[in-house]
Amino acid sequence: MDIKPIATGVVLAIGLMFGGVAQAEESKAKSWNLAGEQKTVLSGKVVDILCELTGDCPANCGDGSRQLGILEANNRLTLAAKNGQANFAGAVADLLPYCGKQVDVDGLMLGETTRLYQVQFIRESGQTDWAKANTFSKAWAAKFPDDAKKKGPWFRKDSRVTALIERDGWLGLGHQADKEFLEWWE
């Protein structure tokens, strides 16, 4: 059984139950004008979420194959679900170089009931200069250079995504389900 979806759900549920955040007046995060948005600076260790929840801990936080988060001194674990780019990109590429290190992250805590954190800036604790959390596109293009040459946003041209759509349909339920849905929709 693949426990990644379960573990992610547990992290989100924990965030719902213990959802307090440390807001920072000196935050440099840029507002996206989203409901429940709060500029928030967190300090803690960059960790592999699945490792923290299950004890399954590959080296270097899974080398980019695992969801990362911030473990604060009070043991609150925050899922860093997004980076500062508008292109539906996660924060793993930005956080991975800091795996196991103490950091400060500056970004937006989003949502009023379901909470997620968008990292916009990151730095090692004790440093003064912030780095922008916007490396996903460059990291993705370096990993998938043939896909990067195609036109369109990354998620429409990523060969892994298109292979899944080809195999399972747009809804992930098979091509017959897609056909029935479209007929119902019309």
Beta strands, then each sheet from edge to edge (+ up, - down):
strand 1: 38-48
strand 2: 68-72
strand 3: 77-82
strand 4: 102-110
strand 5: 116-124
strand 6: 131-132
sheet 1: 6+ 5- 3- 2+ 1- 4+
end
